[in-house]
Amino acid sequence: MKKIFMMALLWAALSVPSFAQVNTASMQHSPEIGQGKTLPIQCQLSPASSIPVSLSLYAAPEGHPERAKSMAGTGIEGGQDLANFRLFIPPDAETGKWKITKIVLTPNDKNEPVELILSGNDTFVVIPSNRVIPTSAAVHIQ
């Protein structure tokens, strides 16, 4: 009886449709970025999507999840499992530790958005930029 139950449980687990699978994103990026710079972030999706999808990345200063906003977006084709984001850090961004709060996947066939489970390094540090703003211009008429 136990063997029949285990076989039925295995069959049920394997017959669940792919949209019911747990969707995750494992992230890799460099830990420090200056204000006004672009931070490349690579996400490994699991499982790979079978259809084209759009992805939105949300981030906020650590400790302030209520200030999270969509800061980068990208799309991938069906069969791909790597998504590359280019997160622009505004020149006036708050310095200190930031956290990627969520990644939302939206199938391009307009189904409901899915918030992915995050793993990997989801924090980065925004450091002050050494911005130099010109104060004069030498004009030469040629």
N, CA and C atoms as a LAMMPS dump frame, in Angstrom:
ITEM: TIMESTEP
0
ITEM: NUMBER OF ATOMS
426
ITEM: BOX BOUNDS ff ff ff
-5.0000000000000000e+02 5.0000000000000000e+02
-5.0000000000000000e+02 5.0000000000000000e+02
-5.0000000000000000e+02 5.0000000000000000e+02
ITEM: ATOMS id mol type element x y z
1 1 1 N 0.816 -1.19 0
2 1 2 C 0 0 0
3 1 3 C 0.87 1.268 0
4 2 1 N 1.951 1.211 0.809
5 2 2 C 2.854 2.351 0.9
6 2 3 C 3.488 2.637 -0.465
7 3 1 N 3.85 1.571 -1.204
8 3 2 C 4.473 1.722 -2.515
9 3 3 C 3.496 2.365 -3.503
10 4 1 N 2.22 1.974 -3.451
11 4 2 C 1.206 2.56 -4.336
12 4 3 C 1.021 4.035 -4.013
13 5 1 N 0.993 4.369 -2.716
14 5 2 C 0.852 5.768 -2.303
15 5 3 C 2.025 6.607 -2.806
16 6 1 N 3.241 6.089 -2.669
17 6 2 C 4.435 6.815 -3.115
18 6 3 C 4.417 6.999 -4.632
19 7 1 N 3.983 5.985 -5.381
20 7 2 C 3.899 6.104 -6.839
21 7 3 C 2.858 7.161 -7.228
22 8 1 N 1.722 7.171 -6.529
23 8 2 C 0.68 8.165 -6.81
24 8 3 C 1.188 9.565 -6.502
25 9 1 N 1.919 9.716 -5.407
26 9 2 C 2.479 11.017 -5.033
27 9 3 C 3.491 11.481 -6.078
28 10 1 N 4.352 10.582 -6.547
29 10 2 C 5.329 10.916 -7.571
30 10 3 C 4.638 11.309 -8.876
31 11 1 N 3.623 10.566 -9.279
32 11 2 C 2.867 10.891 -10.491
33 11 3 C 2.228 12.271 -10.373
34 12 1 N 1.639 12.582 -9.217
35 12 2 C 0.985 13.884 -9.013
36 12 3 C 2.008 15.008 -9.094
37 13 1 N 3.184 14.801 -8.504
38 13 2 C 4.211 15.841 -8.52
39 13 3 C 4.722 16.098 -9.929
40 14 1 N 4.874 15.039 -10.725
41 14 2 C 5.409 15.197 -12.073
42 14 3 C 4.376 15.704 -13.072
43 15 1 N 3.101 15.573 -12.746
44 15 2 C 2.078 15.993 -13.695
45 15 3 C 1.582 17.41 -13.462
46 16 1 N 2.175 18.133 -12.493
47 16 2 C 1.785 19.521 -12.241
48 16 3 C 2.214 20.364 -13.433
49 17 1 N 1.355 21.237 -13.976
50 17 2 C 1.722 22.081 -15.116
51 17 3 C 2.908 22.973 -14.791
52 18 1 N 3.66 23.363 -15.831
53 18 2 C 4.877 24.144 -15.627
54 18 3 C 4.613 25.491 -14.986
55 19 1 N 3.424 26.086 -15.189
56 19 2 C 3.189 27.395 -14.587
57 19 3 C 3.039 27.309 -13.081
58 20 1 N 2.88 26.119 -12.522
59 20 2 C 2.74 25.967 -11.082
60 20 3 C 4.092 25.748 -10.408
61 21 1 N 5.166 25.666 -11.184
62 21 2 C 6.482 25.453 -10.612
63 21 3 C 6.929 26.703 -9.859
64 22 1 N 7.817 26.498 -8.908
65 22 2 C 8.374 27.629 -8.173
66 22 3 C 9.323 28.366 -9.107
67 23 1 N 9.136 29.653 -9.239
68 23 2 C 9.973 30.479 -10.105
69 23 3 C 10.963 31.24 -9.242
70 24 1 N 12.24 31.106 -9.562
71 24 2 C 13.265 31.767 -8.766
72 24 3 C 14.198 32.569 -9.665
73 25 1 N 14.916 33.488 -9.048
74 25 2 C 15.943 34.256 -9.742
75 25 3 C 17.161 34.327 -8.829
76 26 1 N 18.288 33.845 -9.305
77 26 2 C 19.543 33.911 -8.574
78 26 3 C 20.376 35.018 -9.204
79 27 1 N 20.839 35.97 -8.388
80 27 2 C 21.471 37.179 -8.933
81 27 3 C 22.971 37.219 -8.704
82 28 1 N 23.649 37.861 -9.659
83 28 2 C 25.077 38.111 -9.544
84 28 3 C 25.338 39.535 -10.019
85 29 1 N 26.089 40.278 -9.258
86 29 2 C 26.447 41.645 -9.639
87 29 3 C 27.611 42.107 -8.773
88 30 1 N 28.202 43.234 -9.121
89 30 2 C 29.3 43.762 -8.318
90 30 3 C 28.72 44.483 -7.107
91 31 1 N 29.439 44.504 -5.99
92 31 2 C 28.867 45.026 -4.748
93 31 3 C 28.826 46.548 -4.592
94 32 1 N 29.665 47.298 -5.312
95 32 2 C 29.681 48.757 -5.151
96 32 3 C 29.464 49.447 -6.478
97 33 1 N 28.726 50.554 -6.421
98 33 2 C 28.448 51.326 -7.629
99 33 3 C 28.335 52.791 -7.242
100 34 1 N 28.893 53.656 -8.073
101 34 2 C 28.842 55.089 -7.802
102 34 3 C 27.527 55.704 -8.266
103 35 1 N 27.165 56.806 -7.63
104 35 2 C 25.987 57.554 -8.069
105 35 3 C 26.168 57.941 -9.533
106 36 1 N 25.104 57.872 -10.305
107 36 2 C 25.161 58.24 -11.713
108 36 3 C 25.757 57.178 -12.615
109 37 1 N 26.039 56.026 -12.085
110 37 2 C 26.628 54.927 -12.866
111 37 3 C 25.577 53.847 -13.129
112 38 1 N 25.939 52.886 -13.988
113 38 2 C 25.041 51.785 -14.32
114 38 3 C 25.6 50.488 -13.757
115 39 1 N 24.759 49.766 -13.036
116 39 2 C 25.143 48.516 -12.398
117 39 3 C 24.61 47.345 -13.215
118 40 1 N 25.493 46.522 -13.799
119 40 2 C 25.009 45.341 -14.518
120 40 3 C 24.634 44.252 -13.517
121 41 1 N 23.473 43.645 -13.715
122 41 2 C 23 42.572 -12.845
123 41 3 C 22.557 41.416 -13.735
124 42 1 N 23.04 40.234 -13.416
125 42 2 C 22.645 39.045 -14.163
126 42 3 C 21.804 38.159 -13.255
127 43 1 N 20.671 37.7 -13.774
128 43 2 C 19.78 36.819 -13.026
129 43 3 C 19.631 35.495 -13.756
130 44 1 N 19.803 34.426 -13.03
131 44 2 C 19.576 33.073 -13.534
132 44 3 C 18.174 32.682 -13.115
133 45 1 N 17.293 32.465 -14.083
134 45 2 C 15.91 32.115 -13.786
135 45 3 C 15.754 30.606 -13.707
136 46 1 N 14.894 30.162 -12.818
137 46 2 C 14.641 28.74 -12.691
138 46 3 C 13.176 28.525 -12.376
139 47 1 N 12.495 27.737 -13.178
140 47 2 C 12.954 27.102 -14.412
141 47 3 C 13.012 28.122 -15.545
142 48 1 N 13.627 27.74 -16.657
143 48 2 C 13.642 28.616 -17.832
144 48 3 C 12.21 28.785 -18.328
145 49 1 N 11.877 29.99 -18.762
146 49 2 C 10.54 30.251 -19.27
147 49 3 C 10.378 29.596 -20.645
148 50 1 N 9.215 29.066 -20.918
149 50 2 C 8.971 28.456 -22.225
150 50 3 C 8.416 29.472 -23.225
151 51 1 N 8.113 30.682 -22.748
152 51 2 C 7.561 31.738 -23.607
153 51 3 C 8.324 33.041 -23.355
154 52 1 N 8.249 34.02 -24.267
155 52 2 C 8.879 35.318 -24.017
156 52 3 C 8.249 36 -22.796
157 53 1 N 9.092 36.617 -21.977
158 53 2 C 8.612 37.306 -20.775
159 53 3 C 9.327 38.64 -20.616
160 54 1 N 8.687 39.548 -19.884
161 54 2 C 9.295 40.814 -19.472
162 54 3 C 9.588 40.723 -17.984
163 55 1 N 10.678 41.35 -17.567
164 55 2 C 11.076 41.327 -16.168
165 55 3 C 11.302 42.749 -15.678
166 56 1 N 10.864 43.029 -14.456
167 56 2 C 11.096 44.322 -13.817
168 56 3 C 11.801 44.089 -12.496
169 57 1 N 12.856 44.874 -12.248
170 57 2 C 13.64 44.763 -11.027
171 57 3 C 13.331 45.965 -10.138
172 58 1 N 13.032 45.715 -8.876
173 58 2 C 12.718 46.763 -7.902
174 58 3 C 13.819 46.81 -6.859
175 59 1 N 14.192 48.021 -6.433
176 59 2 C 15.231 48.185 -5.42
177 59 3 C 14.894 49.376 -4.536
178 60 1 N 15.497 49.37 -3.344
179 60 2 C 15.285 50.451 -2.378
180 60 3 C 16.467 50.49 -1.418
181 61 1 N 16.693 51.647 -0.782
182 61 2 C 17.713 51.673 0.271
183 61 3 C 17.353 50.636 1.341
184 62 1 N 18.363 49.923 1.824
185 62 2 C 18.098 48.875 2.81
186 62 3 C 17.394 49.46 4.027
187 63 1 N 16.414 48.726 4.508
188 63 2 C 15.638 49.186 5.655
189 63 3 C 14.44 50.038 5.285
190 64 1 N 14.28 50.333 3.991
191 64 2 C 13.163 51.156 3.52
192 64 3 C 12.448 50.486 2.345
193 65 1 N 11.891 49.276 2.541
194 65 2 C 11.234 48.586 1.423
195 65 3 C 10.043 49.359 0.865
196 66 1 N 9.464 50.234 1.667
197 66 2 C 8.331 51.035 1.187
198 66 3 C 8.749 52.017 0.1
199 67 1 N 10.049 52.263 -0.043
200 67 2 C 10.544 53.178 -1.072
201 67 3 C 10.983 52.449 -2.343
202 68 1 N 10.707 51.152 -2.418
203 68 2 C 11.103 50.371 -3.588
204 68 3 C 10.373 50.871 -4.826
205 69 1 N 11.123 50.945 -5.921
206 69 2 C 10.52 51.317 -7.2
207 69 3 C 11.201 50.525 -8.301
208 70 1 N 10.489 50.414 -9.417
209 70 2 C 11.048 49.698 -10.559
210 70 3 C 12.221 50.515 -11.092
211 71 1 N 13.39 49.893 -11.12
212 71 2 C 14.593 50.619 -11.521
213 71 3 C 15.224 50.073 -12.797
214 72 1 N 14.791 48.907 -13.25
215 72 2 C 15.356 48.323 -14.467
216 72 3 C 14.381 47.309 -15.025
217 73 1 N 14.432 47.142 -16.331
218 73 2 C 13.589 46.158 -16.987
219 73 3 C 14.333 45.496 -18.127
220 74 1 N 13.911 44.3 -18.463
221 74 2 C 14.506 43.574 -19.575
222 74 3 C 13.5 42.518 -20.033
223 75 1 N 13.835 41.843 -21.086
224 75 2 C 12.983 40.767 -21.584
225 75 3 C 13.842 39.61 -22.048
226 76 1 N 13.258 38.431 -22.063
227 76 2 C 13.965 37.254 -22.572
228 76 3 C 13.015 36.46 -23.463
229 77 1 N 13.596 35.691 -24.345
230 77 2 C 12.841 34.826 -25.249
231 77 3 C 12.547 33.501 -24.551
232 78 1 N 11.599 32.758 -25.069
233 78 2 C 11.302 31.437 -24.542
234 78 3 C 12.525 30.541 -24.621
235 79 1 N 12.731 29.715 -23.622
236 79 2 C 13.865 28.808 -23.582
237 79 3 C 15.101 29.399 -22.919
238 80 1 N 15.106 30.709 -22.676
239 80 2 C 16.25 31.341 -22.027
240 80 3 C 16.077 31.327 -20.518
241 81 1 N 17.198 31.263 -19.808
242 81 2 C 17.125 31.326 -18.356
243 81 3 C 18.044 32.392 -17.761
244 82 1 N 18.689 33.19 -18.607
245 82 2 C 19.535 34.281 -18.126
246 82 3 C 18.927 35.619 -18.52
247 83 1 N 18.781 36.489 -17.545
248 83 2 C 18.28 37.839 -17.791
249 83 3 C 19.348 38.831 -17.345
250 84 1 N 19.656 39.79 -18.201
251 84 2 C 20.656 40.801 -17.884
252 84 3 C 19.978 42.157 -17.735
253 85 1 N 20.149 42.745 -16.555
254 85 2 C 19.615 44.067 -16.264
255 85 3 C 20.745 45.083 -16.271
256 86 1 N 20.419 46.323 -16.583
257 86 2 C 21.347 47.446 -16.461
258 86 3 C 20.637 48.469 -15.587
259 87 1 N 20.985 48.477 -14.314
260 87 2 C 20.318 49.303 -13.318
261 87 3 C 21.04 50.645 -13.208
262 88 1 N 20.39 51.715 -13.667
263 88 2 C 20.982 53.051 -13.585
264 88 3 C 20.76 53.606 -12.183
265 89 1 N 21.851 53.994 -11.531
266 89 2 C 21.785 54.607 -10.202
267 89 3 C 21.722 56.121 -10.401
268 90 1 N 20.634 56.771 -10.001
269 90 2 C 20.514 58.222 -10.207
270 90 3 C 21.669 58.978 -9.538
271 91 1 N 22.069 60.117 -10.117
272 91 2 C 23.169 60.89 -9.541
273 91 3 C 22.898 61.353 -8.11
274 92 1 N 21.629 61.487 -7.753
275 92 2 C 21.288 61.937 -6.4
276 92 3 C 20.794 60.789 -5.517
277 93 1 N 21.095 59.554 -5.921
278 93 2 C 20.644 58.394 -5.131
279 93 3 C 21.25 58.437 -3.739
280 94 1 N 20.475 57.994 -2.782
281 94 2 C 20.953 57.895 -1.406
282 94 3 C 22.148 56.95 -1.356
283 95 1 N 23.216 57.361 -0.67
284 95 2 C 24.382 56.481 -0.555
285 95 3 C 24.136 55.467 0.554
286 96 1 N 24.879 54.387 0.493
287 96 2 C 24.75 53.328 1.485
288 96 3 C 24.252 52.043 0.854
289 97 1 N 23.857 51.124 1.707
290 97 2 C 23.444 49.796 1.254
291 97 3 C 22.031 49.84 0.661
292 98 1 N 21.874 49.199 -0.496
293 98 2 C 20.59 49.072 -1.17
294 98 3 C 20.266 47.598 -1.293
295 99 1 N 18.976 47.302 -1.446
296 99 2 C 18.523 45.913 -1.559
297 99 3 C 17.591 45.778 -2.753
298 100 1 N 17.811 44.726 -3.528
299 100 2 C 16.863 44.384 -4.583
300 100 3 C 15.683 43.74 -3.869
301 101 1 N 14.527 44.383 -3.931
302 101 2 C 13.387 43.931 -3.148
303 101 3 C 12.548 42.887 -3.869
304 102 1 N 12.486 42.964 -5.195
305 102 2 C 11.733 41.957 -5.934
306 102 3 C 12.037 42.043 -7.416
307 103 1 N 11.781 40.933 -8.093
308 103 2 C 11.806 40.868 -9.553
309 103 3 C 10.456 40.305 -9.967
310 104 1 N 9.796 41.045 -10.852
311 104 2 C 8.469 40.637 -11.303
312 104 3 C 8.567 40.205 -12.758
313 105 1 N 8.053 39.004 -13.049
314 105 2 C 8.038 38.44 -14.388
315 105 3 C 6.614 38.564 -14.932
316 106 1 N 6.494 39.102 -16.145
317 106 2 C 5.192 39.199 -16.793
318 106 3 C 5.27 38.491 -18.142
319 107 1 N 4.501 37.415 -18.308
320 107 2 C 4.482 36.742 -19.613
321 107 3 C 3.987 37.7 -20.693
322 108 1 N 4.6 37.66 -21.872
323 108 2 C 4.222 38.583 -22.942
324 108 3 C 2.853 38.275 -23.525
325 109 1 N 2.248 37.15 -23.121
326 109 2 C 0.884 36.87 -23.571
327 109 3 C -0.142 37.487 -22.62
328 110 1 N 0.316 38.421 -21.79
329 110 2 C -0.53 39.238 -20.909
330 110 3 C -1.147 38.474 -19.745
331 111 1 N -0.563 37.354 -19.335
332 111 2 C -1.03 36.683 -18.124
333 111 3 C -0.644 37.5 -16.911
334 112 1 N -1.078 37.073 -15.757
335 112 2 C -0.801 37.783 -14.518
336 112 3 C 0.703 37.808 -14.209
337 113 1 N 1.208 38.923 -13.686
338 113 2 C 2.61 38.994 -13.274
339 113 3 C 2.9 38.006 -12.141
340 114 1 N 4.142 37.537 -12.089
341 114 2 C 4.588 36.601 -11.064
342 114 3 C 5.79 37.217 -10.366
343 115 1 N 5.742 37.31 -9.032
344 115 2 C 6.899 37.784 -8.278
345 115 3 C 7.813 36.589 -8.034
346 116 1 N 9.076 36.706 -8.475
347 116 2 C 10.032 35.607 -8.358
348 116 3 C 10.617 35.54 -6.956
349 117 1 N 10.969 34.343 -6.542
350 117 2 C 11.658 34.143 -5.271
351 117 3 C 13.126 34.454 -5.518
352 118 1 N 13.704 35.349 -4.724
353 118 2 C 15.084 35.783 -4.929
354 118 3 C 16.064 34.939 -4.126
355 119 1 N 17.221 34.683 -4.725
356 119 2 C 18.332 34.051 -4.015
357 119 3 C 19.607 34.697 -4.528
358 120 1 N 20.692 34.433 -3.859
359 120 2 C 21.965 35.037 -4.268
360 120 3 C 22.18 36.37 -3.582
361 121 1 N 23.083 37.151 -4.125
362 121 2 C 23.436 38.441 -3.544
363 121 3 C 22.417 39.494 -3.98
364 122 1 N 21.568 39.943 -3.051
365 122 2 C 20.535 40.907 -3.413
366 122 3 C 20.795 42.31 -2.863
367 123 1 N 22.036 42.564 -2.426
368 123 2 C 22.379 43.9 -1.931
369 123 3 C 23.564 44.475 -2.703
370 124 1 N 23.619 45.795 -2.733
371 124 2 C 24.752 46.5 -3.325
372 124 3 C 24.911 47.813 -2.565
373 125 1 N 26.069 48.424 -2.719
374 125 2 C 26.362 49.656 -1.998
375 125 3 C 26.506 50.796 -2.998
376 126 1 N 25.744 51.858 -2.766
377 126 2 C 25.859 53.067 -3.584
378 126 3 C 26.864 53.98 -2.889
379 127 1 N 27.917 54.324 -3.631
380 127 2 C 28.964 55.192 -3.066
381 127 3 C 28.893 56.564 -3.74
382 128 1 N 29.353 57.593 -3.038
383 128 2 C 29.33 58.939 -3.645
384 128 3 C 30.174 58.977 -4.899
385 129 1 N 29.699 59.726 -5.859
386 129 2 C 30.492 59.877 -7.081
387 129 3 C 31.367 61.11 -6.937
388 130 1 N 32.46 61.097 -7.639
389 130 2 C 33.344 62.256 -7.671
390 130 3 C 33.015 63.045 -8.923
391 131 1 N 31.803 63.577 -8.936
392 131 2 C 31.355 64.325 -10.112
393 131 3 C 32.135 65.62 -10.231
394 132 1 N 32.534 65.899 -11.433
395 132 2 C 33.195 67.162 -11.743
396 132 3 C 32.301 67.877 -12.74
397 133 1 N 31.882 69.072 -12.387
398 133 2 C 31.033 69.862 -13.264
399 133 3 C 31.856 71.052 -13.764
400 134 1 N 31.979 71.21 -15.084
401 134 2 C 32.774 72.327 -15.62
402 134 3 C 32.219 73.678 -15.135
403 135 1 N 33.15 74.583 -14.907
404 135 2 C 32.76 75.928 -14.458
405 135 3 C 33.104 77 -15.495
406 136 1 N 33.812 76.59 -16.555
407 136 2 C 34.149 77.558 -17.59
408 136 3 C 34.259 76.84 -18.929
409 137 1 N 34.239 77.617 -20.005
410 137 2 C 34.377 77.072 -21.355
411 137 3 C 35.232 78.024 -22.174
412 138 1 N 36.247 77.512 -22.825
413 138 2 C 37.098 78.32 -23.693
414 138 3 C 36.512 78.235 -25.103
415 139 1 N 36.184 79.375 -25.669
416 139 2 C 35.563 79.436 -26.994
417 139 3 C 36.615 79.8 -28.023
418 140 1 N 36.675 79.033 -29.122
419 140 2 C 37.614 79.302 -30.21
420 140 3 C 36.811 79.322 -31.52
421 141 1 N 36.757 80.469 -32.161
422 141 2 C 36.065 80.578 -33.452
423 141 3 C 37.065 80.212 -34.533
424 142 1 N 36.687 79.279 -35.389
425 142 2 C 37.612 78.813 -36.413
426 142 3 C 37.144 79.2 -37.777
